[in-house]
Amino acid sequence: MELLTVIAVTAGAGVAVVMAPVALGAVGFTAAGIAANSLAAGMMSSGVLAGSTIAVLESAGAAGLAGSTTAVVAGVGGAVGWLTATAAALI
């Protein structure tokens, strides 16, 4: 694996892990609960089933990301970094 690809994968994973809680807060899934008049509040108003995506996001916003979720987020970020490096190499 080329150095640029390694850097892109590492950076992608790191940025994804750091930005996931920021993104959750930005849409209204906060540690204090669902923020009023937010996108999250709009989602909640439609009704939430246990185990649904919205319920999982609410839990992550309130309690933070679990280790397994952090690993998945890092994997997705790394994949995006790899795809970006691969696309850049083709140009």
Beta strands, then each sheet from edge to edge (+ up, - down):
strand 1: 29-30
strand 2: 33-34
sheet 1: 1+ 2-
end
